[in-house]
């Protein structure tokens, strides 16, 4: 092995060591099926830090964020899909949620529906709802089994910390997210 290759491998090793330590790249193990079938319980995600969420998060993105403190313990992270951003209007029609007049897509044969109730201590989300600038509204892809913005409402986009790059483990499910 040449001296140049050794230096290159050492530099790559140092970068791969520093990125997780700084939080630039993290691995998240997912404990629930709220994003099924996209992400299943037990999957491990490789995720990159988002430095300026207000400029980079858009509708359709899967994001990792700190949920409102009323619904989760400090330090808890959620992974969900952004369905509405600042200025978007969310309404319900025939029991289904619409964003800017368009029904959210069916996922795993399920339609998005408003929450049937709300959590104690958290005001109920009412529709129509216009998402404020700098805020987002998220849903888990498993519409019927997800604690998401239907329950706790929109939240500041700056709560987003990472963007999943793909599934790392298990090997049979590894690859980019859809």
C-alpha positions as a Markdown table, in Angstrom:
| # | Residue | x | y | z |
|---|---|---|---|---|
| 1 | Unk | 0.0 | 0.0 | 0.0 |
| 2 | Unk | 1.4 | 3.4 | -0.9 |
| 3 | Unk | 1.9 | 6.2 | 1.5 |
| 4 | Unk | -0.8 | 8.3 | -0.2 |
| 5 | Unk | -3.4 | 5.5 | 0.2 |
| 6 | Unk | -2.5 | 5.1 | 3.9 |
| 7 | Unk | -3.0 | 8.8 | 4.4 |
| 8 | Unk | -6.3 | 8.8 | 2.5 |
| 9 | Unk | -7.6 | 5.8 | 4.6 |
| 10 | Unk | -6.5 | 7.5 | 7.8 |
| 11 | Unk | -8.3 | 10.7 | 6.8 |
| 12 | Unk | -11.4 | 8.8 | 5.9 |
| 13 | Unk | -11.3 | 6.9 | 9.3 |
| 14 | Unk | -10.9 | 10.2 | 11.2 |
| 15 | Unk | -13.9 | 11.7 | 9.3 |
| 16 | Unk | -16.0 | 8.6 | 10.0 |
| 17 | Unk | -15.0 | 8.9 | 13.7 |
| 18 | Unk | -15.7 | 12.6 | 14.0 |
| 19 | Unk | -19.1 | 12.8 | 12.3 |
| 20 | Unk | -21.0 | 10.7 | 14.8 |
| 21 | Unk | -19.3 | 12.4 | 17.8 |
| 22 | Unk | -20.4 | 15.8 | 16.5 |
| 23 | Unk | -23.9 | 14.7 | 15.8 |
| 24 | Unk | -23.5 | 15.5 | 12.1 |
| 25 | Unk | -24.4 | 11.9 | 11.3 |
| 26 | Unk | -26.4 | 9.7 | 13.7 |
| 27 | Unk | -28.0 | 6.3 | 13.7 |
| 28 | Unk | -31.5 | 6.1 | 15.1 |
| 29 | Unk | -33.1 | 2.8 | 16.0 |
| 30 | Unk | -36.9 | 3.0 | 15.4 |
| 31 | Unk | -39.0 | 1.5 | 18.2 |
| 32 | Unk | -42.5 | 1.9 | 16.7 |
| 33 | Unk | -44.5 | 1.3 | 13.5 |
| 34 | Unk | -45.8 | 4.8 | 13.1 |
| 35 | Unk | -44.0 | 5.2 | 9.8 |
| 36 | Unk | -44.8 | 1.7 | 8.5 |
| 37 | Unk | -44.5 | 0.5 | 5.8 |
| 38 | Unk | -41.8 | 3.1 | 4.9 |
| 39 | Unk | -39.9 | 2.5 | 8.2 |
| 40 | Unk | -40.6 | -0.5 | 10.4 |
| 41 | Unk | -40.1 | -1.0 | 14.1 |
| 42 | Unk | -36.5 | -2.3 | 14.6 |
| 43 | Unk | -35.1 | -0.5 | 11.6 |
| 44 | Unk | -32.0 | 1.5 | 12.1 |
| 45 | Unk | -31.8 | 4.8 | 10.1 |
| 46 | Unk | -28.7 | 6.7 | 9.1 |
| 47 | Unk | -29.5 | 10.4 | 9.4 |
| 48 | Unk | -27.7 | 13.7 | 8.6 |
| 49 | Unk | -28.0 | 16.8 | 10.8 |
| 50 | Unk | -30.0 | 19.6 | 9.2 |
| 51 | Unk | -28.2 | 22.9 | 9.9 |
| 52 | Unk | -31.0 | 25.3 | 8.8 |
| 53 | Unk | -34.3 | 23.5 | 8.9 |
| 54 | Unk | -36.3 | 26.6 | 8.0 |
| 55 | Unk | -34.6 | 26.7 | 4.6 |
| 56 | Unk | -34.3 | 23.1 | 3.8 |
| 57 | Unk | -37.4 | 21.2 | 5.1 |
| 58 | Unk | -40.2 | 20.9 | 2.6 |
| 59 | Unk | -43.5 | 19.1 | 2.1 |
| 60 | Unk | -43.0 | 15.3 | 1.6 |
| 61 | Unk | -39.7 | 15.1 | 3.5 |
| 62 | Unk | -39.2 | 12.5 | 6.3 |
| 63 | Unk | -37.7 | 14.3 | 9.3 |
| 64 | Unk | -36.5 | 13.5 | 12.8 |
| 65 | Unk | -37.5 | 16.1 | 15.4 |
| 66 | Unk | -38.1 | 16.9 | 19.0 |
| 67 | Unk | -41.9 | 16.5 | 19.6 |
| 68 | Unk | -43.7 | 19.1 | 21.8 |
| 69 | Unk | -42.9 | 18.5 | 25.4 |
| 70 | Unk | -46.6 | 17.9 | 26.2 |
| 71 | Unk | -46.5 | 14.6 | 24.3 |
| 72 | Unk | -43.1 | 13.1 | 24.9 |
| 73 | Unk | -40.3 | 13.0 | 27.5 |
| 74 | Unk | -37.3 | 15.4 | 26.9 |
| 75 | Unk | -34.8 | 13.9 | 24.6 |
| 76 | Unk | -37.4 | 11.8 | 22.7 |
| 77 | Unk | -37.2 | 12.0 | 18.9 |
| 78 | Unk | -40.0 | 11.3 | 16.4 |
| 79 | Unk | -39.6 | 10.4 | 12.8 |
| 80 | Unk | -42.5 | 11.5 | 10.5 |
| 81 | Unk | -43.4 | 12.9 | 7.1 |
| 82 | Unk | -43.9 | 16.6 | 6.6 |
| 83 | Unk | -47.4 | 17.0 | 5.0 |
| 84 | Unk | -47.8 | 20.8 | 5.3 |
| 85 | Unk | -45.5 | 23.8 | 5.7 |
| 86 | Unk | -46.0 | 27.5 | 6.5 |
| 87 | Unk | -49.0 | 28.9 | 4.5 |
| 88 | Unk | -50.5 | 25.5 | 3.7 |
| 89 | Unk | -54.2 | 25.0 | 4.6 |
| 90 | Unk | -55.3 | 21.7 | 6.2 |
| 91 | Unk | -59.0 | 20.8 | 6.2 |
| 92 | Unk | -61.1 | 17.7 | 6.5 |
| 93 | Unk | -63.7 | 16.5 | 4.0 |
| 94 | Unk | -65.6 | 13.3 | 4.1 |
| 95 | Unk | -63.4 | 12.2 | 7.0 |
| 96 | Unk | -60.2 | 12.6 | 5.1 |
| 97 | Unk | -57.4 | 15.3 | 5.5 |
| 98 | Unk | -56.7 | 17.6 | 2.6 |
| 99 | Unk | -53.7 | 19.9 | 2.2 |
| 100 | Unk | -54.4 | 22.9 | -0.1 |
| 101 | Unk | -57.5 | 21.1 | -1.3 |
| 102 | Unk | -55.7 | 17.9 | -2.3 |
| 103 | Unk | -56.3 | 14.6 | -0.3 |
| 104 | Unk | -53.2 | 13.1 | 1.2 |
| 105 | Unk | -52.1 | 9.9 | -0.5 |
| 106 | Unk | -53.3 | 6.5 | 0.7 |
| 107 | Unk | -50.5 | 4.7 | 2.5 |
| 108 | Unk | -50.7 | 0.9 | 2.9 |
| 109 | Unk | -54.3 | 1.1 | 1.8 |
| 110 | Unk | -55.2 | 3.6 | 4.5 |
| 111 | Unk | -56.6 | 7.1 | 4.1 |
| 112 | Unk | -55.5 | 10.0 | 6.4 |
| 113 | Unk | -58.1 | 10.9 | 8.9 |
| 114 | Unk | -58.4 | 13.6 | 11.6 |
| 115 | Unk | -57.6 | 12.4 | 15.1 |
| 116 | Unk | -60.6 | 10.9 | 16.9 |
| 117 | Unk | -59.7 | 12.6 | 20.2 |
| 118 | Unk | -57.0 | 14.6 | 21.7 |
| 119 | Unk | -54.4 | 14.1 | 24.5 |
| 120 | Unk | -55.1 | 15.4 | 28.0 |
| 121 | Unk | -53.4 | 18.8 | 28.5 |
| 122 | Unk | -53.1 | 19.3 | 24.7 |
| 123 | Unk | -55.7 | 21.5 | 22.9 |
| 124 | Unk | -57.6 | 19.6 | 20.2 |
| 125 | Unk | -56.6 | 20.4 | 16.6 |
| 126 | Unk | -59.5 | 22.0 | 14.7 |
| 127 | Unk | -59.9 | 22.3 | 11.0 |
| 128 | Unk | -59.6 | 24.2 | 8.8 |
| 129 | Unk | -56.1 | 25.1 | 9.9 |
| 130 | Unk | -53.5 | 27.3 | 8.2 |
| 131 | Unk | -49.9 | 26.4 | 9.2 |
| 132 | Unk | -48.0 | 29.5 | 10.3 |
| 133 | Unk | -44.8 | 30.6 | 8.7 |
| 134 | Unk | -41.8 | 28.8 | 10.2 |
| 135 | Unk | -44.0 | 25.8 | 11.4 |
| 136 | Unk | -44.8 | 22.4 | 10.0 |
| 137 | Unk | -47.5 | 19.7 | 10.3 |
| 138 | Unk | -46.3 | 16.1 | 10.2 |
| 139 | Unk | -48.0 | 12.6 | 10.0 |
| 140 | Unk | -46.7 | 9.1 | 10.4 |
| 141 | Unk | -47.1 | 7.1 | 7.2 |
| 142 | Unk | -49.1 | 4.5 | 9.4 |
| 143 | Unk | -52.1 | 6.9 | 9.6 |
| 144 | Unk | -54.0 | 4.6 | 12.0 |
| 145 | Unk | -51.1 | 4.2 | 14.5 |
| 146 | Unk | -49.2 | 7.4 | 14.8 |
| 147 | Unk | -49.0 | 10.1 | 17.4 |
| 148 | Unk | -48.5 | 13.1 | 15.1 |
| 149 | Unk | -49.7 | 16.6 | 14.4 |
| 150 | Unk | -53.3 | 15.5 | 14.2 |
| 151 | Unk | -53.0 | 15.3 | 18.0 |
| 152 | Unk | -50.4 | 17.9 | 18.9 |
| 153 | Unk | -50.8 | 20.3 | 16.0 |
| 154 | Unk | -48.2 | 22.2 | 14.0 |
| 155 | Unk | -44.8 | 22.9 | 15.6 |
| 156 | Unk | -41.8 | 25.0 | 14.8 |
| 157 | Unk | -39.7 | 23.7 | 11.9 |
| 158 | Unk | -36.6 | 24.4 | 14.1 |
| 159 | Unk | -37.6 | 21.4 | 16.2 |
| 160 | Unk | -36.3 | 19.3 | 13.2 |
| 161 | Unk | -32.7 | 18.0 | 13.9 |
| 162 | Unk | -32.0 | 15.4 | 11.3 |
| 163 | Unk | -33.0 | 14.0 | 7.9 |
| 164 | Unk | -32.9 | 10.2 | 7.4 |
| 165 | Unk | -30.7 | 9.2 | 4.5 |
| 166 | Unk | -31.9 | 5.7 | 4.5 |
| 167 | Unk | -32.3 | 2.4 | 6.3 |
| 168 | Unk | -29.0 | 1.0 | 7.5 |
| 169 | Unk | -30.3 | -2.2 | 9.2 |
| 170 | Unk | -31.6 | -4.8 | 8.9 |
| 171 | Unk | -29.7 | -5.7 | 5.7 |
| 172 | Unk | -32.8 | -7.0 | 3.9 |
| 173 | Unk | -34.4 | -3.6 | 4.2 |
| 174 | Unk | -31.4 | -1.3 | 3.8 |
| 175 | Unk | -31.5 | 1.4 | 1.2 |
| 176 | Unk | -32.9 | 4.9 | 0.5 |
| 177 | Unk | -36.3 | 6.0 | 1.9 |
| 178 | Unk | -39.2 | 6.5 | -0.5 |
